[in-house]
Amino acid sequence: MDYETLSLYGYFGALVLYIVASLFYFQYLAFRSNWAGQVGTIVATVGVLVHASSIGFRWAATWADRGWHLPFSNMYEYTSFFAFFIMLSYLIIQRMRKTRVYGGFAGAVSFILMGIAYQWYTEAGPLMPALKSYWLDIHVFAMVVSSGVLGVGFVFAMLYLLKNRSEKNGTPRMSGGSDAAEGEINTAPIDGGIMSRFPSAKIMDHLSYRTIAFGFPIWTLGIIAGAVWAEQAWGRYWGWDAKETWSFITWLVYAGYLHARITVGWRGSRAAILATLGFVAVLVTFFAVNLWISGLHSYA
């Protein structure tokens, strides 16, 4: 069995495991079943390991047969890596925060991205001459890692908006769980609906900010590395190509988000909406531009 086939087996194995993990996470969220949350974590962790093996076999396929390069040179490879880092980032945050209530959403985003990615599947092949650069490897790796981290920040921002609405329509009461600060007021609905299972809106707002603050410098590094690669490949650092323009727009949105929080004190819904717009810009940068706008990055 060749590396390409092994990579595909790992890909579909990870896709199924993410779906199963999401179902267990949602059961944990809906019914407070601790065993379901534990099983969801185990399945998600196995899914990440299997996904990593798929990426590794894809890398081996390019190395052994067609000329070595890192496995994120086209839409299929990049989107697979994107989904991988969303789930990996979530599991790291879960371990740090000691809560599983977000797992179903992270898993859902990951397996949806993987389902979309397979529509662009191509066998591993040689790179164009312009793509053979260590700076390109740094550039794309930084962009995909930051995209995964910013994707988790987006999940927190969306859940904040839902939780904030729930709190406004609910009755104040003391919150529980490991995510809640001592004495914090949680205005979850008194009927104990799904949103009452989440930490307070204030905590999710903070998680979104911390996650985006971590991912933004990595995005910045990716843009800088891309500029250095562009100078090597095309003889200029910046040319306002569609991909370059949208990556800069995304940078401006997230820079504005962080600036508004740090200097102006933006919190809550305004910050969450801006964070959501930032992630929409990420999706436009990597999907809309590649699929519908021609430019120097059209090979992706």
Secondary structure, DSSP 8 states (H G I E B T S, - for coil): --HHHHHHHHHHHHHHHHHHHHHHHHHHHHH--HHHHHHHHHHHHHHHHHHHHHHHHHHHHHHHHS----S-SSHHHHHHHHHHHHHHHHHHHHHHHT--TTHHHHHHHHHHHHHHHGGG--------GGG--HHHHHHHHHHHHHHHHHHHHHHHHHHHHHHHHHHHTS--EE--STTS-TT-EE---TT--GGGGS--HHHHHHHHHHHHHHHHHHHHHHHHHHHHHHHHHHS-S----HHHHHHHHHHHHHHHHHHIIIII---HHHHHHHHHHHHHHHHIIIIIHHHH--STTTT-
